[in-house]
């Protein structure tokens, strides 16, 4: 089907797009001014993260007011920020090693054990399509108490049919992240009040989480704020 610009369609046009369960419909018979009013009302109910999901799952670039499918998005590195992290029950992240393997745990720490808490170095990236204020594409690198970067990056990959959190050694920061081959490292950081959540770019709807129980692995879940904790406190260092 030939692409048609919005100007070609004039005041009577119809566009249908769907993201998750969100659908937008504009009827061809509706006058242009009324169409604009309806579009504005619908757009206000369409969140930034919904749009971000649409662009990750079905990338679309806008050129000359027409829709053109793009194969790959490239996120460009801008800067890094170091944060101390706790969940809403004040559990800290601890890196636990088992031989050559490492696992990120959420643990209540007190007294001298507080020094065991690791920090997260967030590599910030410029989005190739939109840049909403509340959402930042990031990659996360673990920094231990001695401020030495481990080069262990959080990534979300599929194992046995479900997305899981893994730690992968990468010499960072990655100057760019491409959708597809490197997308497992990318998370969408969404700020809400004093907390932030992290949604996998590779697996939309799956969030970084901690258990409500102590000393359990940090993992990926697809139910925000229910059985697990998905809202985290970040304090910039």
Secondary structure, 3 states (H helix, E strand, C coil): CCCCCHHHHCCCCCCEEEECCEEEECCCCCCHHHHHHHHHHHHHCCCHHHHHHHHHHCCEEEECCEEEECCCCEEEEEEEEEEEEEECCCCEEEEEEECCEEEEEEECCCHHHHHHECEEEEEEEECCCCCCCCEEEEEEEEECCCCCEEEEEEEEEEECCEEEEEEEECCCCCCEEECCCCHHHCEEEEEECCEEEEEECCCCCCEEEEECCCCEECEEECCCCCCEECCEEEEEC
